[in-house]
Amino acid sequence: MVHERFQAVDKAQLARRFGAAARHYDAHARFQQEVGLALLERMPDRQVGTDLTVSGLDLGCGTGFFLLALAGRCNDLTGLDLAPGMLAQAALRGSGARLLCGDAEQLPFADETFDWVFSSLALQWCERPAQAFAELHRVLKPDGRLLFSTLLAESLWQLREAWRTVDECDHVNRFLSLPQLQHAIAAGGFAAPALESLTWSLGYPELNGLLRDLKGIGASQVNDERHTGLSSRQRLLRLSQAYEAHRQPDGLLAASYQVCLGQLIRR
């Protein structure tokens, strides 16, 4: 059950996409930064007055945006990402974290290595989510804590709906529903998860702004779909026309993400 596949993902291609976006990722990652900060607010402060070593992992650390804040919550911090290009940017932060390239579904760590794991908007790219949670359960120490955020199936529903009017395909990455996420968590060995499902609503003057942000962070579609032979210009025009149905009273086009913020403890 742990190895059940949710989606087919070309990990090498995914790493290349995110790596190619690394240098300009932060300029397009306002939403990602907001979600990570919300997750960070739910994280316990470091316990002071103890000589014990506290080990932490930033899983899917990307450009290292949160490494400096996380470094203040432990004295042994590791950042792991699938994309070497992202790690090259993270190294420029000067956080002092150990940076490693690796896959969430096959973590390069011994059992019971970390007191806590922080992972913001990374787990949704896993091919086998239950396997990723099993690996996180394995590398956490007893009573260790996993704090994560991940996208849910309702994310970018406006873009998915608009694309379907163009060629009856979604052209939007598939994400787990909340029940599917709960199933993956349980299959990975965690019990009694504390989960919050929240909606993030963004507004764009034009559709190109949303598409630029998606391209700028490397979040191209990983679930490949065939489409009609319309030219790129024709397709974009039809997509823009369809997306106008989601223009709000304030004049901005709505783009919604459904996000799960979770806290899990290894028992």
C-alpha positions in Angstrom: 0.0 0.0 0.0 2.9 2.4 0.8 4.1 2.1 -2.8 0.7 2.9 -4.4 1.2 5.3 -7.3 -0.7 8.6 -7.5 0.7 10.0 -10.7 3.5 9.3 -13.2 6.2 11.9 -12.7 9.5 12.2 -14.6 11.7 13.1 -11.7 14.7 14.1 -13.9 12.5 16.4 -16.0 11.0 17.9 -12.8 14.4 18.6 -11.4 15.5 20.2 -14.7 12.4 22.5 -14.7 12.8 23.7 -11.2 16.6 24.0 -11.6 16.1 26.1 -14.7 13.8 28.4 -12.8 16.0 28.7 -9.7 17.6 32.1 -10.4 14.3 33.9 -10.9 12.1 31.6 -8.7 11.8 34.0 -5.8 10.5 36.8 -8.0 7.5 34.7 -8.9 7.0 32.9 -5.6 4.8 35.3 -3.6 2.2 32.6 -3.0 4.8 30.0 -2.1 6.4 32.4 0.4 3.1 33.3 2.0 2.3 29.6 2.5 5.7 28.8 3.9 5.5 31.7 6.4 2.1 30.5 7.5 3.6 27.1 8.1 6.5 28.6 10.0 4.2 30.4 12.3 2.8 27.0 13.4 6.2 25.6 14.2 7.3 25.5 17.8 10.2 27.7 18.8 13.5 26.2 19.6 13.7 25.0 23.2 16.5 27.0 24.8 18.5 26.2 27.9 19.5 22.7 26.8 22.8 21.3 25.5 21.0 18.7 23.4 21.5 18.7 19.6 18.3 19.5 17.7 18.4 18.2 14.1 16.0 19.6 11.5 15.3 19.0 7.8 13.9 21.4 5.2 12.5 18.9 2.7 12.2 20.6 -0.7 14.1 23.6 0.4 14.2 25.1 -3.1 16.2 28.4 -3.1 16.6 28.2 0.6 14.1 31.0 1.4 13.3 29.5 4.8 16.7 28.2 5.8 17.8 31.2 7.9 14.6 31.1 9.9 14.8 27.4 10.4 18.4 27.6 11.4 17.3 29.5 14.5 15.2 26.5 15.5 17.9 23.9 15.6 21.7 23.5 15.7 22.0 20.9 13.0 20.0 21.8 9.8 19.9 20.0 6.5 18.2 21.2 3.3 17.3 18.7 0.7 15.9 19.3 -2.8 15.5 17.3 -6.0 17.0 20.1 -8.2 20.7 20.8 -8.1 20.0 24.3 -9.5 17.8 25.1 -6.5 20.5 24.0 -4.1 23.0 26.2 -5.9 20.8 29.2 -5.1 20.2 28.0 -1.5 24.0 27.9 -1.0 24.1 31.6 -1.5 21.9 32.2 1.6 24.7 31.6 4.0 22.4 29.7 6.4 25.1 27.2 7.4 22.7 24.4 6.5 24.0 21.2 5.0 22.6 21.0 1.5 21.9 17.6 -0.3 20.3 16.6 -3.5 17.7 13.8 -3.0 14.2 12.5 -3.5 11.5 12.6 -0.8 10.4 9.1 -1.7 13.9 7.7 -1.0 15.5 9.9 1.6 19.3 9.6 2.0 19.2 9.5 5.8 19.5 6.9 8.5 16.5 5.9 10.6 15.5 8.4 13.4 17.8 11.2 12.2 15.7 14.3 12.7 13.8 15.9 15.6 11.6 17.8 13.1 11.0 18.1 9.4 9.7 21.3 7.6 8.3 20.8 4.1 6.4 23.6 2.3 4.8 22.9 -1.1 7.0 20.1 -2.1 5.1 16.9 -1.3 2.6 17.5 -4.1 5.2 16.6 -6.6 5.6 13.1 -5.3 4.7 10.1 -7.5 4.0 7.9 -4.5 2.8 10.2 -1.6 2.4 7.3 0.8 6.0 6.3 0.2 7.1 9.8 1.0 5.2 9.9 4.3 6.7 6.5 5.1 10.2 7.8 4.5 9.5 10.9 6.7 8.2 8.6 9.4 11.3 6.5 9.1 13.8 9.4 9.5 12.0 11.2 12.3 13.0 10.4 15.9 10.3 9.1 18.2 8.0 12.1 19.1 9.6 13.9 16.1 7.4 16.4 14.3 6.6 16.9 10.6 5.2 20.2 9.6 4.1 20.4 5.9 2.0 22.2 3.4 0.8 20.7 0.1 -1.6 21.6 -2.6 -5.0 19.9 -2.8 -7.1 18.9 -5.8 -9.2 22.2 -5.9 -6.1 24.3 -6.6 -6.2 26.5 -9.8 -9.8 25.3 -10.6 -10.4 28.4 -12.6 -7.5 27.7 -14.9 -8.5 24.1 -15.3 -12.1 25.1 -16.1 -10.9 27.7 -18.7 -8.6 25.1 -20.4 -11.4 22.7 -20.8 -13.2 25.1 -23.0 -10.2 25.2 -25.3 -9.6 21.5 -25.9 -11.4 19.6 -23.1 -8.1 18.9 -21.3 -7.1 20.3 -17.8 -3.5 21.3 -18.5 -3.2 21.8 -14.7 -1.3 19.4 -12.5 -3.3 16.9 -10.5 -3.1 17.0 -6.7 -4.5 14.8 -4.0 -7.9 15.4 -2.6 -8.0 15.8 1.2 -9.3 12.2 1.7 -6.5 10.9 -0.6 -4.0 12.9 1.4 -5.3 11.4 4.7 -5.1 7.9 3.2 -1.4 8.5 2.2 -0.6 9.8 5.7 -2.1 6.8 7.3 -0.4 4.4 4.9 2.9 6.1 5.7 2.6 5.2 9.4 1.3 8.4 10.9 -1.8 8.5 13.1 -4.0 11.4 14.4 -2.9 14.1 11.9 -3.7 17.7 12.5 -4.7 19.1 9.2 -6.0 22.5 8.1 -7.5 23.1 4.6 -7.2 26.8 3.6 -7.9 28.7 0.5 -5.4 31.2 -0.9 -7.0 33.7 -3.4 -4.7 35.6 -5.7 -5.7 38.3 -8.2 -4.1 39.2 -11.6 -4.8 42.1 -14.0 -4.4 39.7 -16.9 -4.0 36.0 -17.4 -0.4 36.3 -18.6 0.6 37.3 -15.0 -0.6 34.0 -13.7 1.0 32.0 -16.5 4.3 33.9 -16.0 4.3 33.0 -12.3 3.7 29.4 -13.0 6.4 29.3 -15.6 8.7 31.4 -13.4 8.7 28.9 -10.6 9.1 25.9 -12.8 5.6 24.5 -12.1 4.9 23.3 -15.6 2.5 20.5 -16.0 3.9 17.1 -14.9 0.8 15.2 -15.9 1.2 15.2 -19.7 -1.9 15.5 -21.8 -2.4 15.6 -25.6 -4.1 18.6 -27.0 -5.6 19.8 -30.3 -3.6 21.2 -33.1 -4.5 24.8 -32.5 -1.5 27.2 -32.7 -0.1 28.6 -29.4 -1.5 32.0 -30.2 -5.0 30.6 -30.9 -4.9 28.6 -27.8 -3.8 31.4 -25.6 -6.5 33.7 -27.0 -9.2 31.2 -26.4 -7.9 30.5 -22.9 -7.8 34.2 -22.1 -11.4 34.7 -23.3 -12.6 31.8 -21.3 -10.8 33.0 -18.1 -12.6 36.3 -18.3 -15.5 34.5 -16.6 -13.4 34.6 -13.4 -12.8 38.4 -13.4 -13.8 39.8 -10.0 -15.6 43.0 -9.1 -12.3 44.5 -8.2 -11.2 44.0 -11.8 -8.7 41.3 -11.1 -8.8 37.7 -12.4 -9.1 35.2 -9.6 -6.7 32.3 -9.1 -7.3 30.1 -6.1 -5.2 27.5 -4.4 -6.4 25.0 -1.8 -3.7 24.3 0.6 -3.4 21.8 3.4 -1.2 22.7 6.4 -0.4 19.6 8.4 1.3 18.6 11.6 2.2 15.0 12.2 4.0 13.4 15.1 5.9 10.1 15.0 4.7 7.8 17.8 
